[in-house]
Amino acid sequence: MGQVHAAEATTIAEAVTEGKVKVDLNLRYEMVEQDNALKDADAFTLRTRLTYATADYYGFSSLVEFEDSRVVAGVDDYNNTLGKNPDYSVIADPETTELDQFFLKYNYEGFTAKGGRQVITFDNQRFVGHVGWRQDRQTFDGLMLEYKFNDVFKIDYGYITQRNRIFAEEKDIDSKDNLINAQLKTGFGTLSAYGYLLEEDTNIENGLDTYGVRFAGKTDIGDIKVLYSAEYATQDSDTAGQSYSADYMSVEGGIGLSVVTFKIGYELLGSDGGDYGFSTPLATLHGFNGWTDQFLTTPKQGLADLYASIGGNVIGGKWAVAYHEFDADESSAVVDDLGSEINAVFSVPFYDHYTVGVKYAAYSAGDVAAGKVDTDKGWVWFNAKF
């Protein structure tokens, strides 16, 4: 993901001149309304991403990518997470210009090494992802090693020295993260096993170790497509001598027909006695637990998300509607109900290069002691790729 592939070259000069350029423009309006003292937020932003990839030269290649996010037409009534407009609701799209990716890659038969700033994703991005929904997506500085065997087995190892997050460069985090993910493809789906050992590079002792397994696949029964996945992980957190442990679990099943797909699932981010919630700091969090992003940080009581969705194709586009019911893993007399949310989206591609879309999310708060408020968010966007 995040690469532009070019042809094979016989000289270094040819590798450069035969490189490929890609441009990705994302123009988006976003609004946020919350039932609290914060002012309603509006943001109209344009993200421009320019990518150049060399051709391959005896297994070597390189990629450089710049990303810029700007406010359009002066519509910037929002808290951009960098101290601007703190009396408004947050929209995490600060203005920024930065080097999004820059790496050197070597590939030989089934082995690949990639060093530098790069996009890294594993499985469904629940633990490691690029947060591509935001205008300033997440990348990582480090070294990635990968070995593939006959398109059946794959193992990845990564050492990360910096997490380039979605809040512009000043909020990036130095780290000493070790990531390992192995995948085995079977006739019924893909089995993954992983270990993510995260540590911020600070003077304070900290560590977040997560180990887990995941299985996801699909099977055709006549004209019906049966979808299924299951995952379990365990996590140990140790910061400044304070230690916690928590578990993660998810199950999902679905049925795909010719024009519509139904899914139902349950995800549990466990708690350690109501004092600590299972954490996924490198995840593409927007894709889980509702699009209003109420649970970017898991509550200390943990989070149980029972959800259902329906989606399909219509007039050349894609649509989906989802409902989430949130509860605490470790209930107490004051915190049990964590609210509910409904999501809806419709997008249409046209003329090969363009996409327009509209998206809406409405969160209804649960118990007052949980600290949440009713929240509505909406988006309209136009994307162009060349």
N, C-alpha and C positions, 0 to 999 in steps of 0.2 A: 504494500500500500504506500502511496505517496511517491511512486517512481514513474519516470518517463523512460521507456525503453527505446534504444536506438540500435542501429545495425552493427555488424562486426567490422572492425577496421584493421588494416595491415601496418599502419604507422601511427605514431602518436599524433602527428599533425592531422592525419585523416580522422582519428578518433575525435578530435576537437571539431573539425570542420563539418563532420557528418553527425554531430550531435543534434538533439531535438529540443525544441522549445515548447513549453506549454503555458498558457495563461488561463487563470481561473478567477472569475469575478463574481462576488456574491453581495448583492444589494438587498438590505433587509430593514424592515420597520418592526420594532418590538415595543409592546406596551405592557405595563405591570400596574395592577390595582390591588392594594392590600387594605384590609380592615384594621388599620392602625393609624398612628399619627404621621406616618411618612406620606409625602406627596406622591401622587400617581406619576409614574415614570414613562417617558417616551424616548426612544432612540432610533435614529435613522442613520445607518452606517453602511459603508462600502468596504469590503475586504478584497484586496487585490493580491493574488499569489502568482509570482513569475518563477518558472522552473526551467532549468537547463540541465540536460543529461548528455554526457558524452556517449559516443559509440563504444562498444567493447573492444579492448586491445589485449589480446592474449589473456583473457579472463579478467582484466582490470577495467574498471569504469569509475566515473565520478558523477556526482549530482550536486548542484547548488540551487537553492531556492530562497527567494525573498518574499516576505509577507508584510503587507501594509493594511492597517485598518483606520479609516477616517470617518468623522461625522459628516453627514451630508445635509446641506441646506440649513445648518445651524440647529438641527433638532437634537439637542443633547441634554434634555431635562431628566437626568438619571444619575444615580450614584455609580460611578464607573469602577469602584473598588480601590481607587488610588487617591481617595480623599476629596474628589470633586462632587459637589452637591450631596453632602451627607444627609440632608433632610429629605431626599427622594429615595424611593425603592431602588434596589440594586438591579442593574443590567450589566453583566460581566463582559462588556465589550469595550475596553479602554482603547483610546487612540494609541497606536504603536507602529513602528517600523522596525523590523528585525530580521536577522538571518534565521529562517525557519528550518532549513536543512542544509548540510554541507558534509558530505562523506566520501570516502574512498572505499570502493568495493572490489573484492577479488572472488571470482567464482571458478572452481575447477571440479568438473564432474558433479558429485553430490555435495561438495563442501562450499560454503560461502562465508566470507569474513567481511564485516562492514564496520569501519571505524569513523567516528565523527558524530555530528548532530543529525538525528534521524527520527523518523516515525517508527514506533514499536507498538505492535498489537499482538495479543494472544487470545485465542478462542473467541468468545463473544464480547471481549473488552470489559468484562466485569471486574477484572483485577488490573489489567494493563491495557491502556487505550490511548487514542489521540484526541478525544474530546472534540471531534470534528464539527459539532453543532455550533460551537462558539466561533467568533470571527478570528481570534488568535488561538489556533489549535495547540495542543500539547505535543512537544517532541522531547527527545532525550539526548544528552551528550554521553558517548561511551563506545563500547565495543560489543558487537553482536557476532556470535559464531553459530552457524547452522549446518547440520548434516542431514541430507535426505537419502533414503534408500528405496529405490524402485517405486516412488510415489506411495509407499505403504507406511513407512516409518520416518519420522522427522523429530530431531531434537535440537533445541535452541538454548544457547547460554548467552546471557548479557551481563556486562558490568557497567553500571551507570554512575557517572560522576556529577551529573547535574540534571535536575528536572526542570524543563522549560515549560512553565505552566501557562494558563490561559489569561493571566493578569498582567501581561507585559513583563519585560526583563527584570524590573526592579523587585519582583516577587518570585523570581526563580529560586530554586533551592539546591544548594550543593549537597551531594549525597554519596553514599558508598553502598549502592544497591546491587545485589546479586539476583538475577532472574534465571530460572531454568524451567523449560516447558518441553515435554515430550508427547508426541501424538502417534497413535497407531490407528490406521484406517482398517475397518472391517466391512463385511458385507451389509451390516446393519447400521453403521455409523462410525464416528470417530471417538476413540478413547484417549483422553488427555490426563497426564499426571504432571503436577507442577510444584515448585517451591519458590516463593518470592521472599527474599530476605532483605528487608528495607532498613536503611539507617541514614538519617540526616547527618551531614558532616558538621557537627557542632561540638562545643566543649561540654555539652550535657550528654550523659549516657542515654542512648535511646536505641530501640530496636523493635521491629515489627516483623515477625516471622510467620508466614502463612504456607501451609501445605495442603494440597487437595487433589481431587480426581473429578473428572467430568466425562459424561458420555452423551453425545447428541447425534441424532440421525433422523432418517425418514424412510418409509417403506410404502411402495405403491400396492394397493389392493384394488385391482380393477381400475376404475377411473377415480378412485379416492386416494389421496396422499395422506398417510398417517405420520405425524410429526411427534418427536419425543426428545426429552433431555432430562438429565438428572445430574446433580453436582453436590459434592460435600467437601468442606474444608475446615481446618482447625487453625487457630491463630493464637500466638503468644505475643504480648506487648510488655516491654520493659523499658520504662523511662524514669531516669533518676532514682532507681531503686524501687519504683512502684510497678508491680507486676500484675498482669491480668491475662485471662484466657477466655476465648469465646469460639463458638462454632458457627459455620455457615452451611445452609442447605437450600437447594432449589430443585423443584420438579416442574415440568411443563409438558403438556400434551396438546395436540391439535389435529384438526382434520381439514385438509385442503380439497375443495371441490373445483370445478372448472373456473368459476369467477369469484369465489369467496373462500376465505379461510377463517376458521374458528380456533381460538386458543384459550386455554385456561391454565393457570399456574400458581405456584406458591413459592415465595422466597422468604427465608428467615436469616436475618443478620442477628446472631445471638448476643446475649448479655452475660457478663460475669457478675451475678448477684445484684443487678441493677446499678452497678458502679461503672461499667465500661461496655461500650457497644462495638461490635465487630467493625473493623475499619478497612476501607479500600481506597487509599489516597492516590493511586495511579490510574484509577478506573475512568472510563467514559461514563460518568455518573448520570448524565442527562438521559441516557437510554434506559434507566432503571428507576422504579419507585415514583413514577409520575413526572411529567414535564414541567411542573412548577418548581421543581428542584427543592422541595422542602427537606429532603433527607440527604443532602450532600455530605453531611456528617451524621453518622448513625447515633441516635439518642442513647444515653447511657443505659436506658431500659431495654435496648435492642429494638428491632423492627421486624414485624411479621406482615408481609404484603401478599394478600390474596387478590388475584387479578384475573380478568377475562378480556378478550379482545376479539374483534371481528374486522376483517378488511378484505379488499379485493380490487378489481379493476373496473373502471367505467369511463367512457368517452375518451379512451386513450391515456387516462391517468390512473393513479393509485390513491385509495382512500383507506382509512382505518379509524376505528373508535375503540377506546379501552376504558375500563373501570378498575380502580384500585380501592381496596379496603385495608386500612392500616391499623395495626394493633401493636401494643408493647409485647416483647418477649417475656420480660419480667414485670408483671403487673404489680401495681401498688394501689393503695386506697385512693390515691389522687390521680394517677396516670395509668390508664388502660387503653382507652380509645384514642388513637393518634390521627383520626380523621379519614377522609376518603377523597378521591379525585377522579375526574372524568377528563379524558383526552380525545382530541379529534384532529385529523390531518387529511389534506388532499393536495396532491401535486401532479403536475402535467408536464412531461417533456415535449419539446417540439423543435422541428428543423434540426435535429441531431445534436445541436450545441446548447440548447436553452432549456431551462426548467423554471416554471412558476409554481408557487405553492402558498398555502394558507394553513395555519395551525393554531389550535386553541386549547388551553388547559385551565381547569377550574378546580381548586382545592377547597374543601370544606373542613374546617378545624374540628378537632375532637375535644378532649378534656382540656380545660383552661390551663391546668398546671403543666401541660406539655409545652406551653410557650409558643404555639402556632396560632396563626390568624387566617381567616378566609383570604384566598389569593386567586386572582385571575390574571392570566398571561395570554397574549396573542401575538402572532407573527404573520407577516406577509413578505415574501421574498422573490427575487428574480436572480437566477444563476446562469452564467454563460461560461462555457469551456471551449478553448481552442487549442 
